[in-house]
Amino acid sequence: MRVLLHAFRGFYLRSLARLPAGELRNRYHQVIVKAGHCYGPMDPVSNIILNTVWYDAAFPAAAPPPVLDMIGPHILTRIESRSMYGLISFLQSRYHHLSEHEIVQCLVACRGDLPLAADEAMVIKAGQQSPCAGLQEAYEAAATAAWHPNPTAQAAFLTSCKAKLQESPAAMLLLQQGGDRVLSPEDVRYLAGVLLAEQKPSPQEIHMAEYYCSKQEDYLSFAPCEYKYTHVNFLATEKTDCSPSSPVLFFAEFDNKKAEGEPAIMCCKVDMPLPFAEHVRCLYCEVEGAKIVHPALEKFHGGDKEFEEVIRGKHSLTNSRIICLNEYAVQRLYAHDEDFMYVDVA
């Protein structure tokens, strides 16, 4: 499952790079972490975009969300974990004869692509059993397992959206053209219109229970350890008079003791992670479940030196402890402190 989750981080980074920057800062940042799942009838990146654009249009926020330039690493990890459980639940609902291990094998073999995985699932035990549930029922099982805010609505949308896209070649072209092409505000508005055809927007309901749970947990938990450094990824686009270029992914390391506004200790370009490729490890990011993309050649705190100390028994963390903490972080599907970024406390 870890292999799948690392692949999902690449899918989400690519989808963030394709969404228009202004809309992402103004409203999509909130939608993508709660309803931008990577399962659906298209490839994972297209599914994230479809689910995000549709939910934002179908369930407009009751109040404008805050304008943010960042998405917290923990809530991004959470939507990736929720997506994984959604994918598994979809295939389990459709093919009861497959074990969870076989389903994960299908997803890995098909690089997290649900339509391909569904076909592969039937190849594994061809002729033994036809699908046990219809598409809409399976999508509703996926949405429920993935903690979608409105499982029934998402299931109905995913069941019908491919037909809507096929009736609109221009919309299909927006998703498939160039792979990494940045969508414009006009593109996403057009896409939303196609996806929302014959469906009236409904205002979102405000659910506060998640935030209360998060706040209570914060009061009851032990004081967290203090880290000396912060690792971040960010997307940057070159300013040019020509057509906008595709965003480039960067890694930066900051000293937490320095004053706000101080430059990063280091900053460098990193490649978008490829699905199921080996990734550069960071001891402290793994413990926190923050799947930051790290540079392969440059040195950073939490890299090779710290892992060597763990192996030699010279570090306070042991390998088994690292695995345990990471498992807890990636399996945490409920509320997180980072959710407070979206709560207006004024």
Buried (B, 14 or more C-beta within 10 A) or exposed (E): BEBBBBBBBBBBBBBBBBBBBEBBBBBBBBBBBBBBBBBBBBBBBBBBBBBBBBBBBBBEBEEEBBEBEEBBBBBBBBBBBBBBBBBBBBBBBBBEEBEEEBBBBBBBBBBBBBBBBBEBBBEBEEEEEEBEBEBBBBBBBBBBBBBBBBBEBBBBBBBBBBEBBEEBEEBBEBBEEEEEBBBBEEBBBBBBEBBBEEBEEEEBEEEEEBBEBBBEEEEEEEEEEEBEBBBBBEBEEEEEEEEBEBBBBBBBBBBEEEEEEEEBBBBBEBEBBEBBEEBBBBBBBBBBBBBBBBBEEBEBBBBEEBBEBBEEEEBEBEEEEBEEBBEEBBBBBEBBBBBBBBBEEE
